[in-house]
Amino acid sequence: MCSPTDNKDSTSALKGAVGVLSLSTIGLLVATIVLATNNSSEEAAPSVKAAESATTLDFLSSKEASSFFASDEMNKCAGAKLAVDNQLCADLEVPGPQAGGNVTKGYVGELDVGDLTPNTKQYFQSSMCPVNVHWHLGSEHYSYGEFDENGDGPHGNIPRPDWANRDLAGAGESVPDGFRCHHFDETDAKFTTKYEWKHCKGMEVGETYEVHWPHSAAGACGTVNQYQTPFYDGVFCNLPMETFVTLGAQDIASAVGVHGQVFTVVNDESYFYPDMIRGMIVDPDMNMGQDVAMYTGSTTGDSRSNEMCSQYAPITWQVDRKCHMISASSFDKLCYDMKMQRDDMSDDLHAHGSRELVMDSLVANNQAN
C-alpha cells in the first residue's frame, strides 16, 4: 500500500502530465488550422484568379454571337428619324429658338417665343428617357466663369463672341470647337498624362467636352432599343409623321429635351464615375447637376450656325452651368457601354463639332431660372 504522501505525489505528477499533453494537443491543433488555412488559400487562389478572369471576358465578342443582335430588323427604332432640313435663318418668317446659347445665370435671350415654356420637371416625370448620348469638342453653351473665353485646354481656347468658324487641329481630322473650362493646368500631371483609350476615339486628356443626353417621351424607353444613333431615331421611335404634324410647339417642348453637362477630362481615378450613359450626373455632394439653366432651343452641331438654323425646334434644354472634372476612364467606360447597345452607336464614340455660340436674337427669352 502507498502512503498518503505517495498518493499526493502521483496525483500531482498525473496532473502535470495531463497539462503538458493538453498544451501539446492545443499546439498541434493550432498548427493544423494554420496549415489547413494555408493549403485552402493556395487551393482557392486559382478559383479567385478564375473569377477575376471571368470579369474581364471579351463581352464585345459575346455580343457578336448573341441572338439579341442577330438582325438589324430587331431594332424597331432604326430609320425612325423624321427628316427636317436646316434652313437659312433669314428665309424663315419666324425662326424657331436655337441652341446652344448663353446659360449664364441672369441671361435672357432676345427671341420672343410668347407663352412657350421649357419643361422644368425632371425628365422622367414627363415619361421621357435618354435615347442617346454624344458629346462636342469644347462647350457649345456659354457660362461665364465656368466655360467661356477665359478657359484653357491643351490647344488653348476661342474668343467670344466673334461668330467666326472655330477649327481645332486634332488627330485625324478637324472639327469646329467650342469654349473651354477653367480647370486645365499644364503643371498638373492629371491634365497632361496621356490615357490609353480603348473604346472612345480621338479623345484627349485635359480637353473640355460638352455631353448631351437627348430625351424623348416617344423613345423605346425601358427596352433594348432605347439608345440609338443617330439620336433622331431614338427621339422619334414611337412618333409617326402623321402624329408629329398634329403636335403644337408646347407639346414638343414638353416631350423632347436634352440634358447638357460640361467636363474637363483628367487622368485621375478619383474622378471616376461608372454610369455616364444614364444621363446628367446629379450629385448634391459634388455640386453636380445643381445649378441648371432651362430654356427652349433646337438641335445643335456644326451644321448649324447663326446663318443656318435647325428646324428641330422647340425642344427643352436643361444645362448644368458648372464645369466638372471627370476621369478619362469614365468616358472610356461610357464608350464601352455604347458599344454594348443593340443599335450601332459607333458614330458617336468621338467628339462632334460644336455650333458657334448662338446670337442673342435667336435665343428664346424664356429662361426658367
Secondary structure, DSSP 8 states (H G I E B T S, - for coil): ---HHHHHHHHHHHHHHHHHHHHHHHHHHHHHHHHHHHHHHHHHHHHHHHHHHHTT--HHHHHHH-GGGS-GGG-TTTT-------EEGGG-SS----SS-B--TT---SB--TT-----S-GGGGT-EE---EEEEBBSSBBTTTEETT---TT----SS-----EEE-SS-EEE--BEES---TTSGGGTS----SSSBS--TT-EEEEEEEEETTS-TTSTT-S-SSHHHHHTTT--HHHHTT--HHHHHHHEEEEEEEEEEES-GGG--S-GGGSS--BGGGTBS-SEEEEEE---STT--SSEE-SS--EEEEEEEEEEEEEHHHHHHHHHHHHTSSS--GGGSB-B-------GGGSBS----
